[in-house]
Amino acid sequence: MSPPVAPPGWSRWLVPPAALSVHLSIGQAYAWSVFKPPLESALGLSGTQSALPFQLGIVMLGLSAAFGGTLVERNGPRWAMTVALVCFSSGFLVSALGAAVEQYWLIVLGYGFIGGIGLGIGYISPVSTLIKWFPDRPGMATGIAIMGFGGGALIASPWSTQMLESFGSDSSGIALAFLVHGLAYAVFMSLGVLLVRVPRREKPVDSGPGVFDGVQVSARSALRTPQFWCLWVVLCMNVTAGIGILEKAAPMITDFFADSSTPVSVTAAAGFVALLSAANMAGRICWSSTSDLIGRKNIYRVYLGVGAVMYLLIALFGDSSKPLFIVCALVILSFYGGGFATIPAYLKDLFGTYQVGAIHGRLLTAWSTAGVLGPLIVNWIADRQEAAGKHGSSLYDLSFFIMIGLLVVGFVANEFVRPVHARHHVPAPKEATADVVQRQQPESA
């Protein structure tokens, strides 16, 4: 499938809405915690088991982005968005079947494996296109699109809660909710497929001197640089810290204040998930735009350093003050979202635009790792603490101190990021080199 080229006069501001239609849909993944209690009740699952579809989805997101990144670069954003639509929607339909027949493995297969492929391909589908449309403001451009992924739960969380209240929280009600999700998201994602375009001036990636202006590194060479692996650690640590709260957000705030005079209701917990989604979404555009002004390394110092302080405050004082708990969680999730939105621009600064989509896809394997680590740390420790007779905030204290340590590791890794050595740069074609030399020579009299 040839990428659709923008006609003369096409506004570049039509591309972010196309990306948003896909990212707002696949961002439903962040509302998974709304389905955890009903699934645990209907199918007799533990907290660790009910997290598995989400964990597998994030794993498949990273793997499909890594292996599909080159295909996305080659075939263009419309092809990628179409693949994402088919996989993500069909994943919900398979999950609906699994809930209807009470076969949990079908939910894991549908939502986690098939839907996770849609997550990965859909997530990276607009990145390189947006960077090419907005070379002057790459942080802002990718932030606009990727904020949709963070904001997806802002829509999905109350919507899913309402459906479960209307359809019931038993297996048949969950199945019907999954079915409605799959069909509705298929329609919404179609808007992005129809609207997206690539810049008219864009040339094939292997030709033309313009492609080789500035630092340009291939995806294959990027894997051999220490910069790539430093950023891999940075992203993994930042995501692990954020996703640990996000995956268990609804039951976590309920547990924290279960023994207080004003316990948190199911509806209020769903509202907390929506608030986290709003912070996740706002952080993606605000912090990534800020990175255009203060630099990528500096903004990651904020994400990782201040994020560690927020976790410390929750661990020490979170159960004594709802406002403190909520504010710290919102800040952590804004950094979590900002980290995702800033990383494509960080990659562009270091490796150029030559194969930035493919490099970004490979880097998202860090997200796969974090998608397992974050929920596993929080759920496994909480399950063990509960089995030991503990309750309330004590279920999570150890998890939070582990998250602080991981953020410190990420902070150190960010300090090691330096410009990429010239030996990794893509050599310019002979025609481009000759053209540059000719432009540099003075005109003869």
N, C-alpha and C positions, 0 to 999 in steps of 0.2 A: 504494500500500500504506500503510495507516494504521499509525503506530507503535504497538506493543503496550504498553498502559498497565498498570502494576503494580496488582494487586488490593490491597485493604486488608490490611495486615499484612506486605506483601512486604518482605523485608530488602534494603537497599541493598547489602549485602555479597555478594549473588549476581550483581551486575552486573560487578565486576572479573573473576571467573572467566569470564564470557561473553566479555569483551573479550580475556582471556588466550588463550582457545582459538583465536581468530583470529590474534592477534599472534604466538603461539608458532609457528603454521604459516607465516605469511608471513615470519617472521624467518629462515626457511631461506636467504633471500637472502644472509645473512652467512656461510654455509658454502660459497659458490660457489667459493672458492679450492681446495677439495678436488677439484673437477672440472677445474680448469685443467690440471694435468699430464697426466691421462688424455686429455683432449680434444686437447691439443697433440700428444701422441704418436699418437693414433688418426687424427687428421685433418690432421696436419702444420701446426699453427697456431703463430704467434708468441705471446709473452706479451701483446702489445697486442691481437691478434685474439681470443684466448681470454677477454679481459676484456670484449669487446663485449656479450654477452648481459646481464652484470651491469650495465654502464654504461647500456644502453638501458632495463633494468628500473628503474633509479633515476630516469632521465629521465622515463619514463612514470609512475612513482610521483608525482613532483612535478606533472606536467601533469594527470594524472587527478584528483589531489587538488585542484588549483586549479580545474579546470573542473567537477568533480563535487561540490565542497564545498557549494554551494547546494542541490543535489539531495539530498545527505545530510541537510542541515538540514531540508529540506521533507518527505522521505519517511521519515526515521527510521533508527535503527541496524539494524533487522532487514533492511530493504531493502538497505542498504549491505553488510551482512555476506553476504547472499545473492549479490549481484553479485561481491563479492570471492571467494567460494567458487568460483563458476562460472569466472571468469577465471583465477584462480591455478591451479586444478586442470587446466583445459583447456590452459593454457600448458605444463604439464609433459607432457601427453599429446602435444601437437604436437611438443615437443622430443624425446620418445621416438621419434616417427616420424622426425624429422630425423636422430637418431643412428643409427637402424636402417638407413636408406637412405644414410647418410653425406652428407647435405645440410646443411651448416652453417647456411645461411640459414634453414632451418626451426627450428633451435635458437634463433637470434637472434629470429625471429618469435614463437616460442612462449614461451620463457622471458623474453625481453626485452620484446616489445611487448604480447602478450596477458597474460602473467603480471604485467608491470609495471602494467597497469591494475588488476589485482586487488590488487597491493601498495598502490597509492595509495588506492583506495576502502576497502580493509580497514584501512589505517593510521588514517584519520581517522574511521572508522565509530563508535567509542565515545567520542570526545574530548568533544564538547559534552554528551553524555548523562552522562558521569562527572562533569563539572564541575557539572552541575545536581543530581546526586545527592549530591555532596560539596562544597557551597559553602564549608564551613568549612575544608577541607583540599584545595584544588585541586591543589597540587603533588604531594602524596602520592597522590591518586586517579589522576591521569594517569600518575604514575610507576609505579603498580602494573600498569596495563594495558600501557603502552609498554615496560616492562621485558621483556614477553613477546617483543617484536620483537627486542630485543637478545639474549634468551636462546634464541631459536629455533635458533641455530647450536650451542648447547650440546647439543641433542638431535640436530640434523641432521648435524653434523660427524662424530661417531663412527659414527652410523647409516649415513651415505653411504659412509664409508670401509669399513665392514664389508660393505656391499652390493657395492662395487666389488671387494673381495677375493673375495667369494663368486661373483659373476656374471662377473668378469673386467673388466679395464680397457680392453678393445677396444671398438669401436663398439656391438656387440650387448649387451655388459655394461652400458655407459653407458645404452643405450636401456631396458634392463630396470629399471635403477635409477630413471630418470626416471618410468617407468610406475608403479612402486610408490609413489614420492613423490606423484604426482598422485592416486592412488586413496586412499592413507592420509590425506592432508591434507583431502580432500573429506569424509571421515567425521568427522575431528576438528573441522573448522570448523563442521560442522552442529550441534555442541553449542552453540556460541555463538549461532547463528541461532535455535535453539529457546529458549534461556534468557534472552536480553536483554529488558529492559523499560525504559520511560521513566517518570519520576516521575508519580504520579497527580495531584499538585498542579500539574503543568506546564500552562500555558495557551498558546494559539496565540501565535506570536511577535509578531503585530501587534496584540494586544489585552491589556488589563489593566494596571493601574498597576504591578504587581509587576515586570513585565518591564523597566520603565524606572527602577527604583531604582538610584541611583549612576550612574557614567559608562557610557554605552552608545553605541557607534559602529557604524554599518553596515559591511558588507564593502566596499561601494563607496567610502564616505568614508575608510575605513582606508587605502586605496591612495593617498590624497592627503596622507597625513600623513608627516612625516619620520621619526616613530617606527617606522612599518612598515618603511621602507627601511633604517633603522639596524639593526633586528632581522634583516632579510633578509641584510645583510652579516655580522652576527654569526653567524647560523646557517650561512651558506655557508662562512665561514672555518673554523668549528669542525668542520663535517662534512668539508670537504676534507682537513683535517689528520688526522682519524681514519680516514676511508675509504681513504686512501692506504695505510695499514698493513693495514687489514682485508681489502681485496680481494686483496692479494698476500701474506697472512700466512704461508701454508705454505711457498712457495718462498723468501720473504724470510729466514726464520730458518735455512733450510737453506743459503742463500748466505752469510749472515753468518758461519757457523761451519764452512763447508766445508773450510777449511784448518787447522782446529784439531785437536787430538789426539782430541777427542770430537765428531765430526760428528753432525748431527741426522738421525735416520732419518725415513722417511715417516710412520710411526706416531706418532713424537714430534712431528712437525710438525702432524699432525692434532690431537694433544693440545694443542698451543699454540693452534690455532684455537679449540678448545673453551674454553681458559682465557680467551682474549680475549672470547669470547662471555659467559662468566661475569662478567667485569669490566664488559662493556657492560651486561649485565642488572642487576648489583648497583648500578652507577652510576645507573641510571635511577630506582630507588626510593630509594636512600640520598641522592644529591645533590639530587634534586627535593624530597624531604621536608625536607632541610636548608634549601632555599630558602624554605620556609614560615616558617622561623625567622629567617634572616639577610637575606632579601630576594633578589629575582631579579637585580638588577644586581650585587650582591656575589658571588653564586654564579658569574655569568658572568665576573667578574674572575678567579676561581679557575680556571675552565675554560681561559680563554685565556692568562692569565699563567703559571700553573704548567705548563700544557700546553707552552708554548714552552720552558720550562726542561727538561722531560722530553725533548723532541726534541733539544735541544742536548747533553744527556748521552749520548743514543744515538749522535748523530753523532760525538762526540769519543771516547767510551769504550766504546760498545756491543759492538764486536767483541772486546774483551778480557775481557769478563765476561758469561757467560750470565745469571746472576741479575740484573745491572744491566739488561741488554737486556729481559728478561722483565718486571721490575718497572716500568720506564719505559713499556713498551708497554701493560701492564695499566692504569696510571694514565691514559695518554692515552685508552684505550678507555673507561674509566669516565667520563671527562669528555665523551667523544663521546656516550655513551649518556645521561648526565645532561643534556647540552644539548638533546637531543630531548625528554626527559621534562619539562623545565622550561619549554620555550617555550610550551606551551598556557597555563600559569598566568601567564607573563609577558604574554601577549596578553590574558588575562582581566583582569589588573591594569590594563592600559592602555586596553583597548577594551570591557570589560564582557562579559557573557554573551550579548548580543542575537544576534549572528551569529558567535560565536567559532569555530564549526566551519568556516564558510566562510572566515573570515580565516586560520585555521590552514592550510586547504587552499591558499590563495593563497601563503602564506609558504613552503610546501614546494617551490615552484619553486626556492628556494635550494638545496634538496637535489638537485633535478635538475641544476642547474649544478655542484654539488660532486661529484655522481656521475660526471660527465664529467671534471672537473678533477683530482680526487684520483688515480684510477687512471691517467689519461693522463699526469700528471706523473711518477708513480713508474714505470710500465711503459715509457714512451717514453724516459725518461732511462736506465733500466736496460738497455734494448735497445741504445741508442747506446753506452753505456759498455762493454757486452759486445762489441759489434762493434769497439770500439777496443782490445780485448784486456785489458780490466780484469776483475776478478772479486772475489768476496767482498763485504765491506761497502762497497768503493769504488763498487759499482754504485748505491748509494743515498744517498751523502753529499750530493750536490747537491740531491736531492729533499728531504732533511730540512731543509736550510737554507732552501729555498723555503717549506716548511711553517711554519718559525719566523716568516718574514716575514708570511705570511698570518694567523697567529694574532695578531701585533702589530696588523695592520690591523683585525681583529675586536675587539680590546681597545679600540682608539680609538673605533670605531663604538659600542660599548656605552656609552662615557662620554658620548655625545651624546644618549642616550635621556632624554627628559623627559616629564612628564604631557601628555596630548593636550589641545590647545586646545579651549575650549568650543564654538567655531564648528563643530567636527566632530561634536558630540554629536547623537544622535537626539532630537528634541523629544518630550516626553511628550504623550500624547493629552490633549485638553481635559478629559475626564472625570477622568483621573489628576491633572491640575493642579488642578482644582476640588476634588477630594477632599483633596489635600495642603493647600490653602488653608483648607478647612473644618476640618481637623484642627488647624491652627495657630491658628484664631480661638478666643478664650475663650468658654466657654458663657455665654449670657445668663441673667440672674437671673430 
